[in-house]
Amino acid sequence: MRILGIGNAIVDVICKVDENFINQNNLIKGNMKLIFDQNEFKKLLSNLKIEKTISGGSVANSIVGLSQLGTNVGFI
């Protein structure tokens, strides 16, 4: 292996929401929010439909890009 990436594998959850949802959940429009608590995640999603999930994280994305260029890589 030529490069080993160590980082967080983050999953983006894309949902359509209105202004009321943002205000009721103390969210900031245009920002991301990391959620580590499963109960908080379930509460936020209880009235939402997930449109799309996208895996990522800066290290994971970099490792994927390097692998697509033919570099022998790994990810932890």
Protein Blocks (a to p, Z undefined) as FASTA:
>chain_A
ZZdcdddddddddddddfklmmmnopaehiacddfbfklmmmmmmmcccfbdcdedjklm
mmmmmmmnopacddZZ
